[in-house]
Amino acid sequence: MTVKRIREASWRIDYFLIITVAALLIVGLMLVYSATFDLAYKGYGDPAYFLKRQILWMAVGLVALIVLARIEYHFWQRVAVLLMAGVLLLLGIVLVVGNTRFGGQRWLLPGGSIQPSELCKLAVVIYIAAWLSSKGERIRQLTHGLIPFAILIGLVTGLIMFQPDLSTAALIAVTGGTMFFIAGADLLQLAISLIFGGATFVFLVSQMPHSATRVAVFLDPNSDPNGIAYHIRQTLIALGCGGWTGVGLGAGRQKFGYIPAVHTDAIFAVLGEELGLIGCLVVIGLFVALAYRGLKIALEAPDAFGTVLAAGLTCSLVIQALVNIAVVTATLPYAGVPLPFISYGGSSLVVALGSVGLLLSISRGSGNKRRVSMRARDNLGGRDRGTRVSRPVRR
């Protein structure tokens, strides 16, 4: 392989994935500005205040994407333990000196931009991928598979629960369980995980008053008309006002103080009101495209680590998007989960773009493997064509 071909292989770009993510980012910037220009003007005297901050964090995220895409992804397999230890340390620090906002102690800085639990999503996916890919067939054994996996997930989610952040803990547990099954766990282990995991989740919800209230309101919206139910009603009103085509970008009314957390957890409601059902279906279609491409990268990965890592990254992004959309549409109880690439927030955006960078690195590795295979085949073919084989002469 010539130097030129090596450089071409190393710079291979997955255009389908890049275009999909770019479209989500553009939609996100438009919605962030539309949802915050009034809030930003009243609070900071600058209608573009939140938009500028989002663009800044997007720039940081794009740098992370490029760097992670250029790093050979097996590097993260070698440093997975150190990465996981660092994130666990951050989760411990935030419980001691973290900034408290919205009833939770989840941020390291007063501005509320650095959230270790968001970084934990990426670190856990990398660590679990490295751990599962090293087990091989032993993953089907309780002592090598389910028990240590349950201890790991319990430790991570337990630290996040103390913040408290039940939504993020549940997302990490579901993503980890999906990776565990993809890596080769049998149906019995999956059934045990679902039973004990579900029972633990129900117990935790019953012990946390705000979570129990959310579930009760979901089952009976009239039980708390001025609390959580108010949030749900306002998001549904926004979606209903949008109709098929929406009222127009920037022309929505529910964002003017009616919907809490309108630029973060509830931004999908702004999308539905201003761009209508068609706009919602376009965004959902982009996430479907992201899921398709991510799982295709997983299937084409050169090794088990690449397969499990790509599947975990894709599931983490897509499951979070599904939960956010389900909450806004009152399909699930209320949970504070941002919409990847679209909701306002520094940590969430940087981690999402970093995940895409890792997917691009795995995709590039798949392309290099195919190039090597084609080169070997061509060399073999050339040797067959260029070599003359002498045969014995029959007398």
C-alpha positions in Angstrom: 0.0 0.0 0.0 1.5 3.4 -1.0 1.9 6.3 1.3 -0.9 8.1 -0.5 -3.3 5.2 0.0 -2.4 5.0 3.7 -3.2 8.7 4.1 -6.5 8.3 2.2 -7.5 5.4 4.5 -6.6 7.3 7.6 -8.6 10.3 6.5 -11.7 8.2 5.5 -14.8 10.2 6.3 -18.2 8.7 7.0 -20.2 11.3 5.2 -23.6 9.8 6.0 -23.0 10.1 9.7 -21.4 13.6 9.4 -24.4 15.0 7.4 -26.9 13.4 9.8 -25.2 15.0 12.9 -24.7 18.3 11.1 -28.5 18.5 10.4 -29.3 17.8 14.0 -26.9 20.5 15.1 -28.4 23.1 12.8 -31.9 22.3 14.0 -30.6 22.5 17.5 -29.2 26.0 17.1 -32.4 27.3 15.5 -34.5 25.9 18.3 -32.2 27.1 21.1 -32.3 30.7 19.8 -36.1 30.5 19.2 -36.7 29.1 22.7 -34.4 31.5 24.6 -34.3 34.9 22.8 -37.0 36.3 25.2 -35.5 34.7 28.3 -32.0 35.9 27.3 -33.1 39.5 26.7 -34.9 39.7 30.0 -32.1 38.1 32.0 -29.0 39.3 30.2 -30.0 42.1 27.8 -28.8 40.0 24.8 -31.3 37.9 22.8 -28.5 35.7 21.5 -26.9 35.1 24.9 -27.8 31.4 25.1 -27.2 30.9 21.4 -23.6 32.2 21.7 -22.9 29.9 24.6 -24.3 27.0 22.7 -22.1 27.8 19.7 -19.1 28.0 22.0 -19.8 24.6 23.5 -20.5 23.3 20.0 -17.0 24.4 18.9 -15.6 22.6 21.9 -17.6 19.5 21.0 -16.5 19.6 17.3 -12.8 19.8 18.5 -13.5 16.7 20.7 -15.2 15.0 17.7 -12.2 15.6 15.4 -9.6 14.6 18.0 -11.5 11.4 18.9 -12.1 10.6 15.3 -8.3 10.8 14.6 -7.3 8.7 17.6 -7.2 5.0 16.8 -10.1 3.6 18.9 -8.1 0.8 20.5 -6.3 3.4 22.5 -9.5 3.8 24.6 -9.5 0.0 25.3 -6.0 0.4 26.9 -7.0 3.4 29.1 -10.5 2.3 29.9 -9.7 1.5 33.6 -8.0 4.9 34.1 -10.9 6.7 32.4 -13.5 5.0 34.5 -11.5 5.7 37.7 -11.3 9.4 36.8 -15.1 9.6 36.2 -15.9 7.9 39.5 -13.6 10.4 41.2 -15.5 13.3 39.6 -18.8 11.8 40.7 -17.5 11.6 44.2 -16.2 15.2 44.1 -19.5 16.6 42.9 -21.2 15.0 45.9 -18.9 17.0 48.2 -18.3 20.3 46.5 -20.8 20.3 43.6 -23.1 23.2 42.7 -26.8 22.6 43.6 -29.4 23.7 41.1 -33.0 22.5 40.5 -32.9 20.4 43.6 -29.9 18.4 42.5 -26.2 18.5 43.3 -24.8 17.7 39.8 -22.5 20.4 38.6 -18.9 21.2 39.3 -19.0 24.9 38.2 -21.5 27.6 39.3 -22.5 28.2 35.7 -24.0 24.7 35.5 -22.2 23.6 32.4 -19.9 20.8 33.6 -21.9 17.8 34.6 -19.9 14.7 35.5 -22.8 12.4 35.1 -22.8 13.3 31.3 -19.2 12.5 31.0 -20.0 9.2 32.9 -22.3 8.1 30.1 -19.3 8.1 27.6 -16.8 6.6 30.1 -19.1 3.8 31.1 -19.8 2.8 27.5 -16.0 2.7 26.8 -15.2 0.7 29.9 -18.1 -1.8 29.5 -17.1 -2.3 25.8 -13.5 -3.0 26.9 -14.5 -5.3 29.8 -17.1 -7.3 27.8 -14.9 -7.7 24.7 -12.2 -9.2 27.0 -14.5 -11.9 28.5 -15.3 -13.8 25.3 -17.5 -16.8 26.1 -17.0 -16.4 29.8 -19.6 -13.7 29.8 -22.2 -16.4 29.9 -20.9 -17.5 33.4 -22.5 -15.8 36.4 -19.1 -15.3 38.2 -17.5 -13.8 35.1 -20.5 -12.1 33.5 -23.7 -11.0 35.3 -22.4 -10.6 38.9 -19.4 -8.3 38.2 -21.5 -6.5 35.6 -24.2 -5.9 38.2 -21.7 -4.6 40.7 -20.2 -2.2 38.2 -23.5 -0.8 37.1 -24.7 -0.6 40.7 -21.6 1.4 41.8 -21.9 3.9 38.9 -25.7 4.4 39.2 -25.5 4.5 43.0 -23.1 7.5 42.9 -25.4 9.3 40.4 -28.5 8.5 42.5 -27.0 10.4 45.4 -27.0 13.6 43.4 -30.0 12.7 42.9 -30.4 12.0 39.2 -32.6 9.0 38.6 -33.1 9.7 34.9 -29.4 9.6 34.0 -28.8 6.5 36.2 -31.6 4.7 34.4 -30.2 5.6 31.0 -26.8 4.3 32.0 -28.3 1.1 33.3 -30.4 0.5 30.2 -27.5 1.3 27.8 -25.2 -1.0 29.8 -27.7 -3.8 29.8 -28.2 -3.5 26.1 -24.4 -3.7 25.5 -24.3 -6.8 27.9 -26.8 -8.6 25.7 -25.2 -7.6 22.4 -21.8 -8.9 23.7 -23.3 -12.4 24.1 -25.2 -12.7 27.4 -27.8 -15.4 27.2 -31.5 -14.9 27.7 -31.5 -16.3 31.3 -29.1 -13.5 32.3 -31.1 -11.0 30.5 -34.3 -12.1 32.3 -32.5 -12.0 35.7 -31.2 -8.5 34.9 -34.7 -7.3 33.9 -36.3 -8.7 37.0 -33.8 -7.5 39.6 -33.2 -4.2 37.7 -36.9 -3.5 37.5 -37.4 -4.3 41.1 -34.6 -2.1 42.2 -35.9 0.8 40.0 -39.4 0.5 41.5 -37.9 0.4 45.0 -35.8 3.5 44.4 -38.8 5.4 42.9 -40.9 4.6 45.9 -38.2 5.9 48.2 -37.7 9.2 46.4 -40.8 11.5 46.9 -40.2 13.6 43.7 -39.9 10.5 41.5 -42.9 8.8 43.1 -44.9 12.0 42.5 -43.9 12.0 38.8 -45.1 8.4 38.4 -48.4 9.2 40.2 -49.0 12.2 38.0 -48.3 10.2 34.9 -50.9 7.7 36.0 -53.4 10.4 37.0 -52.7 13.8 35.5 -55.4 15.4 37.6 -53.7 14.6 40.9 -51.3 17.5 40.7 -52.6 20.1 38.3 -50.3 22.9 39.4 -47.1 20.7 39.6 -45.6 18.2 37.3 -49.0 17.8 35.5 -48.8 21.5 34.6 -45.5 20.8 32.8 -47.0 17.9 30.9 -50.2 19.8 29.9 -48.2 22.7 28.6 -45.9 20.6 26.4 -49.0 18.8 25.0 -50.7 22.1 24.3 -47.6 23.2 22.4 -47.5 20.1 20.3 -51.3 20.4 19.6 -51.0 24.0 18.5 -48.3 23.1 16.0 -50.6 20.9 13.8 -49.0 19.6 10.6 -46.7 22.4 9.7 -46.4 24.5 12.8 -47.0 28.2 13.6 -43.6 29.2 12.1 -40.1 29.2 13.5 -39.9 31.8 16.3 -43.7 32.3 16.4 -44.5 29.9 19.2 -46.2 31.2 22.3 -45.8 28.4 24.9 -42.1 29.1 25.3 -42.9 32.5 26.9 -43.0 31.3 30.5 -45.5 28.5 30.1 -43.2 25.5 29.6 -40.5 25.0 32.3 -37.0 24.1 31.1 -38.2 25.0 27.6 -34.6 25.2 26.1 -33.3 22.0 27.7 -35.6 19.1 28.5 -38.7 20.4 26.8 -37.2 21.7 23.6 -39.0 19.1 21.5 -42.3 20.8 22.4 -40.9 24.0 20.8 -40.1 22.0 17.7 -43.6 20.6 17.6 -45.3 24.0 18.0 -43.2 25.9 15.6 -42.4 23.3 12.9 -45.4 21.0 13.4 -45.7 17.3 13.0 -43.6 17.4 9.9 -40.7 19.0 11.7 -41.0 16.4 14.5 -40.9 13.6 12.0 -37.9 15.0 10.3 -35.9 15.1 13.6 -37.1 11.6 14.5 -36.0 10.5 11.0 -32.6 12.0 11.6 -32.2 10.0 14.8 -33.4 6.9 13.0 -30.7 7.6 10.4 -28.1 8.0 13.2 -29.2 4.6 14.7 -29.0 2.9 11.3 -25.5 4.2 10.6 -24.2 3.6 14.1 -25.4 0.0 14.1 -24.0 -0.6 10.6 -20.7 0.7 11.9 -21.0 -1.8 14.8 -21.7 -4.7 12.4 -18.7 -3.8 10.2 -16.3 -3.2 13.1 -13.0 -5.1 12.8 -13.2 -6.7 16.3 -15.4 -7.4 19.3 -14.3 -4.2 21.1 -15.3 -2.0 18.1 -18.6 -3.8 17.7 -19.7 -3.5 21.3 -18.3 0.1 21.6 -20.1 1.3 18.4 -23.4 -0.4 19.5 -23.1 1.2 23.0 -22.4 4.7 21.7 -25.4 4.4 19.3 -27.7 3.0 21.9 -26.7 5.7 24.4 -27.6 8.5 22.0 -30.7 7.0 20.6 -32.2 5.8 23.9 -31.7 9.2 25.4 -33.5 10.8 22.4 -36.4 8.3 22.7 -36.8 9.0 26.4 -36.8 12.8 25.8 -39.4 12.6 23.1 -41.5 10.1 25.1 -41.5 12.4 28.1 -42.5 15.5 26.1 -45.4 13.5 24.5 -46.5 12.1 27.9 -45.6 8.5 26.9 -43.3 8.2 29.9 -43.3 9.8 33.3 -41.6 13.2 33.5 -37.7 12.9 33.5 -35.1 15.6 33.1 -33.3 14.2 30.0 -31.9 16.5 27.3 -32.4 15.8 23.6 -29.0 15.0 22.1 -27.5 17.6 19.7 -30.5 19.8 20.1 -31.1 20.8 23.8 -29.1 23.6 25.3 -26.3 22.4 27.5 -22.5 22.2 27.4 -21.7 18.8 28.9 -24.5 17.0 27.0 -23.5 18.5 23.6 -19.7 17.9 24.0 -20.3 14.3 25.1 -22.7 13.6 22.2 -20.2 15.0 19.7 -17.4 13.1 21.3 -19.5 9.9 20.9 -19.8 10.7 17.2 -16.1 11.1 17.0 -15.6 7.6 18.4 -18.1 6.2 15.9 -16.1 7.9 13.1 -12.9 6.3 14.4 -14.5 2.9 14.4 -15.9 3.5 10.9 -12.4 4.5 9.7 -11.0 1.3 11.2 -13.6 -0.7 9.3 -12.6 1.0 6.1 -9.0 0.3 6.7 -9.7 -3.4 7.2 -11.7 -3.6 3.9 -8.8 -1.8 2.1 -6.3 -4.3 3.5 -8.5 -7.2 2.5 -8.9 -5.9 -1.0 -5.1 -5.3 -1.3 -4.4 -8.9 -0.2 -6.9 -10.2 -2.7 -5.4 -8.0 -5.5 -1.9 -9.2 -4.6 -3.1 -12.8 -4.7 -4.8 -12.3 -8.0 -1.7 -10.6 -9.4 0.5 -13.4 -8.3 -1.9 -15.9 -9.9 -1.9 -14.0 -13.1 1.8 -13.2 -13.2 3.3 -16.5 -12.1 3.8 -19.2 -14.7 3.4 -22.7 -13.3 5.4 -25.4 -15.2 3.7 -28.7 -15.7 5.3 -32.0 -16.3 5.4 -33.0 -20.0 3.6 -36.2 -20.7 5.5 -38.6 -22.9 
